[in-house]
């Protein structure tokens, strides 16, 4: 027999933190459950989809017995959501796997499953282990600034994750889908030597959900197959994307003589209006640069519609025009937070760089890159 008493809202908070990992199409039925493990005064709750596993720990005053049980996730979450904050008493029969949850005014009975069927966590191989600590806010920024640029390309799985490159002089987060690329550098987080891994998109998104509640540092440990992220009340374990990340530095153009400074929100809003008039298939918008002005234009010849708007900018170069896919440009501008952005260009056939005009803090360096489109295609 296992018994414990827990606050309904506290339990719900922890379960919601880990429940997003549970897949709708689980190959193993046991993965539709939360695994509860009771040891001493601690309860450890696990949710997994085989590729990624989230574990949360709660300390409880009122606990009896030890053991594990798998409890159906959906019914537990749906019930807890409807309680106002109150203590709930759980009684678990280890032989029949019956779970009775008693509230002040009622009883709810569920049948669990034997926890032994739940997949075992992978172990990090000591001979291939690499570890470092990173501030929770830094990790959150690294993921938030890059995850949007990852690809959904089943043929090139390495592009579907964030490339995390740790070294003695800082940590880089890189993501690209071959059209756009983001490189986010932090010099206030370092590792004792150099190593890297590719963090898949799903665990990156799961971390992005739970990191805002964290303070302090996150322990990161990985080998060639798996990574463990240890937070105060959570652990995230994930299988890494195998393969080598392409040499991203080689695609970042270095000599960009044309430098434009423009108000980010003004450009964003102009693009939103003008891109309505672009061709649905290509999303092409054209930027024409003349002295201190950008003309943003789009047209769809099939429907005889077109639009342009002029916005002021700081630019003292030769006139030029360049085409971009508006969806990508809008995404990039939405993921930079500075008031003004700098657009650095070489010529209409080479990638444009978008940088914040002023960094949020001195320890970060954010670079976004977008491949141009042929204007006369």
N, C-alpha and C positions, 0 to 999 in steps of 0.2 A: 504493500500500500504506500502510495506517495501522496502527500498533501502539501499545499502551500496557499498562502493568501497574498493577493496582489492587487494593487490599484488598477481599476479597469482602464483608465486613461494612460497610465504609465505603460501597461502591457501593450495597449493598442499602438502607442507611439513607437515602441521597439519593433512590434510586428510590422507596422507600416514601413518602417525603415528598411526592413529586409525583404518584404513581400514582393517588391518590384522585380526581384530576380526570377520569381516563379513563372515558368513559361505556360502559355495556354495549350501548347501542343507537346506535353511531356511524353517522352518515350517510356519512361519508367513511372508507373502509377504512384509509387511512394513519393515522388517529387512534388505531388500535389499537396503534400503535408509540410507542416513545420515539425522539426525534430526538437523535442524538449529533453534536455539532459539536466538532471538535478544532482548536484554534488555539494554536500555541506550546506552552506547558506546561499549558494549560487545557483542560478538557473541560466543555462546556456541554450539559446534557441537558434536553430540553423534553418536556412532555406537555400535551395540549390536548383540549378538547371543542368548539372553535370559540368558545364564549361565554367560557370562562376558560382561561388558559394558565399553567402553572407552569414555571419555569425554575430549575434548580439548577446551581451551578458547583463544580467540583472542581479543585484544583491537583495535578498529578501530576509526579513526578520523571522517570519513565521513559516518554517519549513520542516517537514518530517519525511524521512525515507530518502532513498536515492534510486536512480535508475533512468531509463530513457523511454520515451514513447513518441510516436508520430501522430500528430493531430491534424485533421483536415483543415487546410489553410482558409479556404473560402468561407466555410461556415463559421469559423472562429472570428475572422475579421468582420464579417457581416453582422455577427451578434454584438461584438465589442463596440462597433461604431454607434450602436443605438443606446448604449448605457450612458447615463450621466456619471460623473466621477464617483465611484464607490468601491469599497473592497469586495473582491470576488474570491470565494474559496474554491480551489480545485481539489478534487479527490480522484486519484487514479488507481484503479485496480490493476496491479501488475500481471495478474493471471488472465483476466478476461479482456484487458485493454479498455475497459469501460471508463469514461471520463464524465464526472458529474461536476458541473459548475454551479455553485450556489450563490445567488445574490441575496440582498436583504429581503426581497419579496418573491423569489421564485427559484426554480431549479431547471437546468438545461443539461440534457444527457447526450453525449456523443460517443461513438466508438472509435478508438484510435487503432493504430497498427503497431506491430513490434518495431522498435527503433533499429533493430539489428539489420534490417533490409536497406537502411539509408546508406547512400554511397560514402565510403571512407574518404577523408581529406587526403590530398596528395602530400607527399613530404618533399621538402627542398633538399636536394642532394648537397651534402656538406662540401664535396670537392668542387662543386660548381657554384657555390653560394656567393652572392654579392649583396651587400646591404648598405643602406644609408638612412638618415633621418631627414625629414623635410617638414617645414612648417605647414600646418593644415591649410592656411590661407594661400600659401604659395602653390601647393598642389591643386587647390580648387581653381586658382587663376589659370594655372597651366592647362588644366582640362577644359575649363570653360572657354578659354580663348581659342582652343584648337579643335575641339571635337566636331564642330560644324563642318570643318573642311575635310573630314575623312570620307573615303569613297564607299559606295555599296557595290563593290566589284568582286563577284565570286571567283573570277578568273585570276585576280591579283589580290589575294587575301591580305598581303602585307600593307596594302593601301587602305585597308578598312580599319586600321587602328592608329593610335597616337604613338609616335616614336619618341621614347623618353631616353635622353642621352645624358648620363650623369658623369661629371668629371670634377677635377680639383678646382677649376675656375668657375664652375656654375652648372646649371642643369638646363638643358634645352628640351622643349616640347615641340614636336613638328607633326603637321598633318597635311595631307595633300590628296586630291583626287585627279591629278594630272591637268586640271584646268586652273585650279587655285591652290595656293600653298600658304601655310601659316607657320612661321617660326617664332616661338616665344622663348626668350632667354631670361633666366634669373641668375644673378650673380650672388644673391644672398642665400642660396642653397647650394651645398657642395657635397661631393663624396670623396673618399680617401684615394680612389683611383678611378680609372675610366671604365664604364660598362654601359650597356644599353639594352632596352627591351621594347617590344611593340605591344602596347596595351590595347586590347580589343575595345570596340566602341561600347558594347553593353556594360562591361564592368566600369568603364570610364564614366558612363552616364549614371550608374549606381553610386559611384563615389561622389559624383557631383551632387547627388541628392542628399547624401548623409554628411558630407564635409562641412556645410554651413553651420551645423550644430557643434562642431568640434573646435576646441582651442588647443593650443600646444602643438606638439609635433607628432608626425605620423611615421611609424617605422615601415620601411619598404625593404622587403627581402625577395630575391628572385634567383632562379637558376635558368637553364635553357628551356624549361618547359612551363613553369608556374611562377606566379608572383603572389606574395602575401602583403597586404596592407594592414597594419595594426593601429587602430584608433583607440580612443579611450574606452568606448563601450561597444565598439564594432570591430569585426575583422572581415576583410574582403579578400577572398582567395580566387584567383582566376588562372585559367590556362592561357598562356601567351600565344600570340600569333607567331608561327615558326617561319623562318625565312629571313633574308637580308633586306633591310630598308634601302631603297635607292639612294644614291649620293645626291641629297637635296641641294647641297651648296652649289653644285655645278649648274643648276638651273636659275640661280639668282643672279641677274645681270648686275655687273659692278659699275660700269661707266654709264651713268644716266644723266646726260647734260641738261635735260629739261626738268625743271622742278617747279611744281605748282602748289600753292598753299590755298586751301579753300575751306569754307565753313562746312563742316560735315553734315549737319542737320539740313542745311539749305540744299546741299547736293543730293542728299537722301530723298528729301521731299520732291525735288525737281524730277529725279529719276523715277519716283513712284508715279508721278503724273504722266511723264512723257512715255514711260515704258508701256503704258496701256495701248499706245499707238504702234508698238513694234509688231513685227511679224510673229505670230504665235509659235511657229516652228523654231525660228532662229533666235528670237528675243534680242535681236541686234539693236544696240543703241550706239550713236556716234557722238564722240566728243571732239569738238573743233576748238583748238586753242588759238586765240589771238591775244594781243596785248591786254593783259589784265581781265580777260573774259573767257569763259567757257560757254560754248553753245552746245547744249545737249539736245540731240534730235533723234527721232525715230519715224519709220514709215512702214506701212503695210500696203504694198502696191496692189495686192489682190482685192483689198477692200477700199482702195483709194482714200486711205486715212493717213494723216501725218501730223507731227507736232514738233515744236521746238521751244526751248526756253533758254534765256541767257542768264548766267550768274557771274557775279564779280569774283575775281580771284587775284592772287599775286602771281604774276607770270611775266618774265621778261625774256622769252626765248623766241625762236622762229615760229612761224605759224605751222601747225600740223594738225592732222586729224587721225583719230584712232577709234577702232570699234571694239566694244565689249559685249558680252552676254549680260543683259541687265539683271537677271536673277542672281548671278554670281556677284556682281558688283554691289547689289543691294545687301546681300548676305554679309559681304566683307565690311561694308560701311556700318551695318547694324552691330557688328562684333568688335568695333573699335569704340572706345568711350570718350576720346578727347574731343574738345570743341572744334578744333581745326585739324584737317588732315593734310599730309603732304603726299602728292602724287609725283613719283619720279618716273620719267619715261626716256627711252633712248630713241626708238623709232616705231612706226606702226606695226612692225612685225615682231617686236620683242616684248617680253612680259613687262607689265607695268607694276611698280611697287607702290603700295599704300602703307603709310606709316602715320602713327599719331604725331601731331606737331609738338605736343608736350606729353611726356610719360607720366603715368599715374604715380610712380615712385622711381627713385634713382637707380634701383636695382633691377629694373626690367627693361627689356628691349624687344619690342614687338614689330614684326615685319610681315606684311601680307603681300602676296603676289598673285596677279591675275593674267592669264594668257589672253592676248587680243584675238579678235575675230576679223576675218577678211571683210572689208567693207563692200567690195564690189562682187562678192561671190554670187 
